[in-house]
Amino acid sequence: MLHGRRACPQRLGPRRLRLVLLGLAAFAVLATTLAVLLLSPTMRYVYGTVTSVTRPLWDTPERPFRVIPHYYAPHVSWETLCRRHGWAPLGTGDRMPRAVDAILFSVEVDLLEIRIRELYDVVEKFVVLETNSTFTGLPKAFTFEQHRERFAFAADKIVYKKVHVRPLGPKEDPFRLEVDHRVHMGEALKDADVGLARGDWVIMTDVDEIPSWHTVRLMRSCKGIPSPLHLQLRNYIYSFEFFVDMGSWRAKMVRFPTGYAHYRASDVMLADAGWHCSFCFRRIADFVFKMVAFSHADRLTSKAQLDPARIQKIVCEGSDIFDMLPEAWSFRDMVRKWGPVERQSSAVGLPGSLVEHADRFAFLLPGGCMRNESAEAA
């Protein structure tokens, strides 16, 4: 007697199996993310620590830049420097492009002054745009107006724009407001009082990302320069005493007409083009404000992190203000970056105004880590 054959389960082909696994992985990531959002700050910290430690296992670095070696020395002509970079110097009939510095400003008064002093001779206009809200939707006063007298030396070049922005919606991503701020700057660059013409350069960096004056002068002196051109900046934390690495790349210069953005726009970067000084504040109160107003305020896991004594200790030892582990693409880099940042004793190769006005900006120089809440800039 013949019996019916039992049907064998159909095996998944490689392509279908891959799709199933990707679907399961996507579901797991979504479920984990939703769970984390509902967990306590302590559990978010644990989650962040685990993901940081295991990052080399699950994440991959961005594609590398094509880095252009940067040549500069005093008394070397701009024609020679252009050729050293593979670019042509401007000819007799060529118009020298202007440079406009587009600055989204919040409370970083000292860095704004250092920036404007560094670039005053090579920038046509400084477009300082300030809103009545932080990126995370917290209301704030218009700080620049309170300190306008500090910038009297550059009044002829400053175009100040005040913008009243909408409030952040319930559960709205803070990055949405950050995008809105940058859209406002894009519109401001088109205004007649800015005076941009086709082919002029726009400097697109945050306040604490400061190109060197000779970098901007080089961009104005040569032709054949790729645009957008990212600028590699020296990374510092809390002051120019704590050098972190050369990993800052978001700063860029772009030919007009252009919008305004802070993301990667090309694969080309000019090496060693300035400085990025993160959390470089004069007052402890400004550290606290930045921590709660920052687009990544979700890194704040407890009110204890806002304790002034703790912040002062962190600033003097070069540790992470959010108690986070280093971001690294490999375990070797993670081990190398682990722990406090090593102190530097050199003040060579820094923005000139830091050295010229060292008495006023001592808190940003080697040996000046102590912050004084009552201290005001002269």
C-alpha positions as a Python dict, from the first residue, in 0.01 Angstrom:
ca = {
    (1, 'M'): (0, 0, 0),
    (2, 'L'): (137, 335, -103),
    (3, 'H'): (150, 613, 149),
    (4, 'G'): (155, 987, 59),
    (5, 'R'): (499, 1148, 81),
    (6, 'R'): (537, 1414, 346),
    (7, 'A'): (617, 1754, 200),
    (8, 'C'): (966, 1877, 292),
    (9, 'P'): (987, 2233, 420),
    (10, 'Q'): (1104, 2470, 146),
    (11, 'R'): (1453, 2604, 207),
    (12, 'L'): (1506, 2977, 183),
    (13, 'G'): (1739, 3089, -93),
    (14, 'P'): (2037, 3311, -5),
    (15, 'R'): (1864, 3628, -122),
    (16, 'R'): (1540, 3559, 68),
    (17, 'L'): (1733, 3457, 378),
    (18, 'R'): (1929, 3782, 363),
    (19, 'L'): (1608, 3983, 341),
    (20, 'V'): (1458, 3797, 637),
    (21, 'L'): (1768, 3858, 849),
    (22, 'L'): (1776, 4225, 755),
    (23, 'G'): (1410, 4256, 847),
    (24, 'L'): (1468, 4092, 1184),
    (25, 'A'): (1769, 4317, 1247),
    (26, 'A'): (1569, 4630, 1156),
    (27, 'F'): (1288, 4521, 1387),
    (28, 'A'): (1535, 4458, 1669),
    (29, 'V'): (1693, 4802, 1626),
    (30, 'L'): (1353, 4973, 1618),
    (31, 'A'): (1227, 4783, 1922),
    (32, 'T'): (1547, 4857, 2115),
    (33, 'T'): (1535, 5226, 2026),
    (34, 'L'): (1172, 5259, 2136),
    (35, 'A'): (1251, 5078, 2458),
    (36, 'V'): (1547, 5306, 2528),
    (37, 'L'): (1334, 5616, 2476),
    (38, 'L'): (1102, 5493, 2750),
    (39, 'L'): (1378, 5399, 2992),
    (40, 'S'): (1526, 5607, 3270),
    (41, 'P'): (1831, 5831, 3211),
    (42, 'T'): (2045, 5575, 3393),
    (43, 'M'): (1940, 5299, 3156),
    (44, 'R'): (1998, 5530, 2858),
    (45, 'Y'): (2350, 5585, 2990),
    (46, 'V'): (2405, 5209, 3015),
    (47, 'Y'): (2269, 5167, 2662),
    (48, 'G'): (2496, 5445, 2534),
    (49, 'T'): (2798, 5291, 2704),
    (50, 'V'): (2732, 4949, 2554),
    (51, 'T'): (2682, 5088, 2204),
    (52, 'S'): (2999, 5301, 2234),
    (53, 'V'): (3213, 5010, 2349),
    (54, 'T'): (3084, 4783, 2074),
    (55, 'R'): (3080, 5045, 1798),
    (56, 'P'): (3378, 4897, 1607),
    (57, 'L'): (3175, 4575, 1575),
    (58, 'W'): (2856, 4719, 1425),
    (59, 'D'): (2946, 5054, 1265),
    (60, 'T'): (3173, 5153, 979),
    (61, 'P'): (3358, 5483, 926),
    (62, 'E'): (3253, 5729, 660),
    (63, 'R'): (3436, 5715, 331),
    (64, 'P'): (3772, 5889, 356),
    (65, 'F'): (3833, 6241, 229),
    (66, 'R'): (4084, 6326, -36),
    (67, 'V'): (4305, 6545, 181),
    (68, 'I'): (4493, 6830, 11),
    (69, 'P'): (4826, 6902, 186),
    (70, 'H'): (4826, 7257, 321),
    (71, 'Y'): (5125, 7482, 258),
    (72, 'Y'): (5184, 7810, 438),
    (73, 'A'): (5483, 8005, 564),
    (74, 'P'): (5524, 8378, 629),
    (75, 'H'): (5686, 8578, 348),
    (76, 'V'): (5606, 8315, 82),
    (77, 'S'): (5403, 8479, -197),
    (78, 'W'): (5042, 8382, -256),
    (79, 'E'): (5129, 8301, -616),
    (80, 'T'): (5380, 8043, -494),
    (81, 'L'): (5137, 7903, -236),
    (82, 'C'): (4866, 7864, -500),
    (83, 'R'): (5100, 7660, -717),
    (84, 'R'): (5210, 7447, -421),
    (85, 'H'): (4847, 7339, -385),
    (86, 'G'): (4810, 7263, -754),
    (87, 'W'): (4598, 7572, -819),
    (88, 'A'): (4661, 7872, -1043),
    (89, 'P'): (4714, 8221, -900),
    (90, 'L'): (4470, 8493, -1003),
    (91, 'G'): (4561, 8668, -1325),
    (92, 'T'): (4580, 9041, -1392),
    (93, 'G'): (4222, 9057, -1517),
    (94, 'D'): (4071, 8822, -1258),
    (95, 'R'): (3841, 8956, -988),
    (96, 'M'): (3949, 8854, -639),
    (97, 'P'): (3647, 8680, -482),
    (98, 'R'): (3525, 8814, -152),
    (99, 'A'): (3471, 8599, 154),
    (100, 'V'): (3166, 8622, 380),
    (101, 'D'): (3164, 8453, 718),
    (102, 'A'): (2819, 8309, 802),
    (103, 'I'): (2791, 8266, 1180),
    (104, 'L'): (2504, 8109, 1373),
    (105, 'F'): (2550, 8268, 1716),
    (106, 'S'): (2414, 8170, 2056),
    (107, 'V'): (2619, 8262, 2367),
    (108, 'E'): (2983, 8209, 2259),
    (109, 'V'): (3085, 8576, 2295),
    (110, 'D'): (3457, 8515, 2352),
    (111, 'L'): (3497, 8275, 2061),
    (112, 'L'): (3302, 8513, 1837),
    (113, 'E'): (3544, 8794, 1920),
    (114, 'I'): (3849, 8570, 1865),
    (115, 'R'): (3701, 8457, 1533),
    (116, 'I'): (3627, 8807, 1404),
    (117, 'R'): (3970, 8934, 1507),
    (118, 'E'): (4134, 8637, 1332),
    (119, 'L'): (3946, 8688, 1006),
    (120, 'Y'): (3885, 9066, 1000),
    (121, 'D'): (4146, 9145, 734),
    (122, 'V'): (4035, 8871, 491),
    (123, 'V'): (3654, 8872, 531),
    (124, 'E'): (3424, 9125, 364),
    (125, 'K'): (3123, 9072, 592),
    (126, 'F'): (3046, 8876, 908),
    (127, 'V'): (2680, 8771, 897),
    (128, 'V'): (2594, 8709, 1263),
    (129, 'L'): (2251, 8544, 1286),
    (130, 'E'): (2097, 8501, 1630),
    (131, 'T'): (1758, 8361, 1727),
    (132, 'N'): (1549, 8381, 2043),
    (133, 'S'): (1570, 8004, 2086),
    (134, 'T'): (1832, 7734, 2122),
    (135, 'F'): (1846, 7432, 1892),
    (136, 'T'): (1649, 7240, 2156),
    (137, 'G'): (1374, 7503, 2174),
    (138, 'L'): (1477, 7674, 2499),
    (139, 'P'): (1408, 8049, 2494),
    (140, 'K'): (1711, 8276, 2516),
    (141, 'A'): (1791, 8645, 2513),
    (142, 'F'): (1963, 8808, 2216),
    (143, 'T'): (2314, 8787, 2355),
    (144, 'F'): (2499, 8974, 2082),
    (145, 'E'): (2304, 9293, 2150),
    (146, 'Q'): (2414, 9280, 2514),
    (147, 'H'): (2781, 9272, 2409),
    (148, 'R'): (2771, 9481, 2092),
    (149, 'E'): (3028, 9729, 2228),
    (150, 'R'): (3290, 9452, 2232),
    (151, 'F'): (3264, 9435, 1855),
    (152, 'A'): (3288, 9807, 1780),
    (153, 'F'): (3628, 9741, 1618),
    (154, 'A'): (3448, 9542, 1344),
    (155, 'A'): (3117, 9731, 1326),
    (156, 'D'): (3179, 9823, 962),
    (157, 'K'): (3186, 9456, 863),
    (158, 'I'): (2921, 9300, 1088),
    (159, 'V'): (2571, 9236, 953),
    (160, 'Y'): (2358, 9135, 1250),
    (161, 'K'): (2035, 8941, 1190),
    (162, 'K'): (1777, 8881, 1464),
    (163, 'V'): (1531, 8599, 1400),
    (164, 'H'): (1230, 8499, 1607),
    (165, 'V'): (1177, 8127, 1558),
    (166, 'R'): (879, 7903, 1623),
    (167, 'P'): (866, 7699, 1945),
    (168, 'L'): (965, 7333, 1939),
    (169, 'G'): (661, 7110, 1903),
    (170, 'P'): (572, 6829, 2148),
    (171, 'K'): (816, 6538, 2104),
    (172, 'E'): (965, 6715, 1802),
    (173, 'D'): (1324, 6627, 1717),
    (174, 'P'): (1555, 6914, 1827),
    (175, 'F'): (1748, 6872, 1504),
    (176, 'R'): (1443, 7007, 1323),
    (177, 'L'): (1500, 7346, 1486),
    (178, 'E'): (1870, 7329, 1405),
    (179, 'V'): (1779, 7281, 1040),
    (180, 'D'): (1542, 7580, 1064),
    (181, 'H'): (1825, 7796, 1199),
    (182, 'R'): (2043, 7702, 904),
    (183, 'V'): (1761, 7772, 657),
    (184, 'H'): (1728, 8124, 802),
    (185, 'M'): (2101, 8177, 745),
    (186, 'G'): (2067, 8061, 384),
    (187, 'E'): (1801, 8327, 329),
    (188, 'A'): (2008, 8594, 507),
    (189, 'L'): (2300, 8537, 271),
    (190, 'K'): (2083, 8655, -20),
    (191, 'D'): (2015, 8997, 138),
    (192, 'A'): (2151, 9306, -34),
    (193, 'D'): (2340, 9425, 276),
    (194, 'V'): (2554, 9111, 259),
    (195, 'G'): (2651, 9185, -99),
    (196, 'L'): (2749, 8837, -216),
    (197, 'A'): (2814, 8789, -588),
    (198, 'R'): (2852, 8472, -791),
    (199, 'G'): (3187, 8310, -722),
    (200, 'D'): (3239, 8466, -378),
    (201, 'W'): (3327, 8236, -89),
    (202, 'V'): (3093, 8161, 202),
    (203, 'I'): (3251, 8028, 521),
    (204, 'M'): (3013, 7770, 671),
    (205, 'T'): (3129, 7676, 1019),
    (206, 'D'): (2989, 7687, 1371),
    (207, 'V'): (3112, 7969, 1596),
    (208, 'D'): (3366, 7742, 1763),
    (209, 'E'): (3509, 7626, 1427),
    (210, 'I'): (3755, 7900, 1332),
    (211, 'P'): (3947, 7894, 1003),
    (212, 'S'): (4291, 8055, 1009),
    (213, 'W'): (4319, 8389, 831),
    (214, 'H'): (4576, 8257, 585),
    (215, 'T'): (4342, 7970, 486),
    (216, 'V'): (4075, 8222, 381),
    (217, 'R'): (4336, 8443, 211),
    (218, 'L'): (4457, 8141, 13),
    (219, 'M'): (4102, 8064, -103),
    (220, 'R'): (4069, 8420, -230),
    (221, 'S'): (4408, 8422, -405),
    (222, 'C'): (4381, 8115, -628),
    (223, 'K'): (4156, 7975, -898),
    (224, 'G'): (4073, 7617, -976),
    (225, 'I'): (3986, 7542, -612),
    (226, 'P'): (3717, 7273, -572),
    (227, 'S'): (3392, 7382, -410),
    (228, 'P'): (3260, 7283, -162),
    (229, 'L'): (3597, 7243, 11),
    (230, 'H'): (3594, 7101, 363),
    (231, 'L'): (3843, 7234, 618),
    (232, 'Q'): (4026, 7003, 855),
    (233, 'L'): (4049, 7173, 1196),
    (234, 'R'): (4252, 7097, 1505),
    (235, 'N'): (4012, 6966, 1770),
    (236, 'Y'): (4038, 7116, 2119),
    (237, 'I'): (3816, 7071, 2425),
    (238, 'Y'): (3748, 7335, 2697),
    (239, 'S'): (4051, 7546, 2591),
    (240, 'F'): (4355, 7541, 2367),
    (241, 'E'): (4535, 7349, 2641),
    (242, 'F'): (4362, 7019, 2554),
    (243, 'F'): (4433, 6910, 2197),
    (244, 'V'): (4216, 6610, 2103),
    (245, 'D'): (4288, 6519, 1740),
    (246, 'M'): (4263, 6632, 1376),
    (247, 'G'): (3920, 6479, 1325),
    (248, 'S'): (3710, 6794, 1276),
    (249, 'W'): (3584, 6807, 915),
    (250, 'R'): (3238, 6972, 905),
    (251, 'A'): (3371, 7324, 843),
    (252, 'K'): (3377, 7419, 477),
    (253, 'M'): (3401, 7700, 226),
    (254, 'V'): (3152, 7709, -61),
    (255, 'R'): (3117, 7928, -367),
    (256, 'F'): (2807, 8148, -385),
    (257, 'P'): (2522, 8099, -476),
    (258, 'T'): (2460, 7832, -216),
    (259, 'G'): (2234, 7733, 70),
    (260, 'Y'): (2366, 7691, 422),
    (261, 'A'): (2430, 7353, 579),
    (262, 'H'): (2664, 7176, 820),
    (263, 'Y'): (2683, 6829, 668),
    (264, 'R'): (2933, 6662, 439),
    (265, 'A'): (2910, 6822, 96),
    (266, 'S'): (3215, 6684, -88),
    (267, 'D'): (3502, 6436, -65),
    (268, 'V'): (3779, 6698, -68),
    (269, 'M'): (3935, 6855, 242),
    (270, 'L'): (4218, 7102, 301),
    (271, 'A'): (4449, 6984, 580),
    (272, 'D'): (4517, 7177, 902),
    (273, 'A'): (4305, 7483, 817),
    (274, 'G'): (4213, 7619, 1162),
    (275, 'W'): (4082, 7531, 1507),
    (276, 'H'): (3770, 7377, 1661),
    (277, 'C'): (3743, 7464, 2031),
    (278, 'S'): (3443, 7281, 2178),
    (279, 'F'): (3292, 7388, 2514),
    (280, 'C'): (3545, 7672, 2535),
    (281, 'F'): (3351, 7899, 2773),
    (282, 'R'): (3456, 8164, 3024),
    (283, 'R'): (3183, 8093, 3282),
    (284, 'I'): (3058, 7769, 3436),
    (285, 'A'): (2703, 7894, 3375),
    (286, 'D'): (2771, 7883, 3000),
    (287, 'F'): (2877, 7518, 3027),
    (288, 'V'): (2548, 7439, 3200),
    (289, 'F'): (2350, 7630, 2938),
    (290, 'K'): (2526, 7448, 2654),
    (291, 'M'): (2466, 7108, 2815),
    (292, 'V'): (2090, 7160, 2841),
    (293, 'A'): (2053, 7356, 2516),
    (294, 'F'): (2274, 7139, 2299),
    (295, 'S'): (2111, 6937, 2020),
    (296, 'H'): (2251, 6628, 2193),
    (297, 'A'): (2104, 6718, 2533),
    (298, 'D'): (1988, 6357, 2555),
    (299, 'R'): (2346, 6283, 2664),
    (300, 'L'): (2259, 6446, 2995),
    (301, 'T'): (2172, 6158, 3227),
    (302, 'S'): (2143, 6328, 3569),
    (303, 'K'): (2128, 6670, 3732),
    (304, 'A'): (2451, 6583, 3911),
    (305, 'Q'): (2632, 6638, 3582),
    (306, 'L'): (2537, 7006, 3603),
    (307, 'D'): (2704, 7058, 3941),
    (308, 'P'): (2946, 7355, 3905),
    (309, 'A'): (3217, 7188, 4115),
    (310, 'R'): (3202, 6877, 3897),
    (311, 'I'): (3218, 7083, 3576),
    (312, 'Q'): (3518, 7277, 3705),
    (313, 'K'): (3697, 6952, 3786),
    (314, 'I'): (3618, 6810, 3440),
    (315, 'V'): (3744, 7125, 3268),
    (316, 'C'): (4075, 7115, 3453),
    (317, 'E'): (4142, 6744, 3396),
    (318, 'G'): (4024, 6720, 3034),
    (319, 'S'): (3762, 6449, 3090),
    (320, 'D'): (3431, 6410, 2905),
    (321, 'I'): (3167, 6648, 3036),
    (322, 'F'): (2887, 6397, 2963),
    (323, 'D'): (3082, 6098, 3107),
    (324, 'M'): (3074, 5938, 2764),
    (325, 'L'): (3327, 5697, 2624),
    (326, 'P'): (3533, 5807, 2322),
    (327, 'E'): (3377, 5771, 1978),
    (328, 'A'): (3605, 5549, 1773),
    (329, 'W'): (3584, 5329, 1466),
    (330, 'S'): (3842, 5078, 1594),
    (331, 'F'): (3937, 4933, 1931),
    (332, 'R'): (4289, 5067, 1884),
    (333, 'D'): (4160, 5426, 1853),
    (334, 'M'): (3925, 5369, 2145),
    (335, 'V'): (4212, 5264, 2370),
    (336, 'R'): (4425, 5555, 2248),
    (337, 'K'): (4149, 5808, 2328),
    (338, 'W'): (4048, 5651, 2659),
    (339, 'G'): (4072, 5878, 2962),
    (340, 'P'): (4142, 6250, 2999),
    (341, 'V'): (4292, 6449, 2714),
    (342, 'E'): (4662, 6517, 2758),
    (343, 'R'): (4759, 6875, 2843),
    (344, 'Q'): (4959, 7085, 2596),
    (345, 'S'): (5202, 7355, 2708),
    (346, 'S'): (5249, 7516, 2366),
    (347, 'A'): (5064, 7831, 2263),
    (348, 'V'): (5233, 7841, 1921),
    (349, 'G'): (5018, 7828, 1608),
    (350, 'L'): (4698, 7951, 1779),
    (351, 'P'): (4471, 8241, 1673),
    (352, 'G'): (4675, 8559, 1695),
    (353, 'S'): (4426, 8743, 1917),
    (354, 'L'): (4471, 8480, 2189),
    (355, 'V'): (4837, 8571, 2220),
    (356, 'E'): (4786, 8943, 2167),
    (357, 'H'): (4512, 8958, 2433),
    (358, 'A'): (4638, 8678, 2657),
    (359, 'D'): (4542, 8873, 2970),
    (360, 'R'): (4175, 8870, 2864),
    (361, 'F'): (4167, 8516, 2728),
    (362, 'A'): (4389, 8345, 2985),
    (363, 'F'): (4116, 8086, 3050),
    (364, 'L'): (4167, 7953, 2696),
    (365, 'L'): (4544, 7920, 2721),
    (366, 'P'): (4768, 7658, 2888),
    (367, 'G'): (4747, 7682, 3266),
    (368, 'G'): (4420, 7876, 3269),
    (369, 'C'): (4160, 7606, 3334),
    (370, 'M'): (4003, 7770, 3641),
    (371, 'R'): (3677, 7949, 3560),
    (372, 'N'): (3554, 8248, 3756),
    (373, 'E'): (3179, 8303, 3751),
    (374, 'S'): (3219, 8674, 3816),
    (375, 'A'): (3490, 8725, 3553),
    (376, 'E'): (3394, 8942, 3260),
    (377, 'A'): (3596, 9015, 2949),
    (378, 'A'): (3766, 9351, 2953),
}
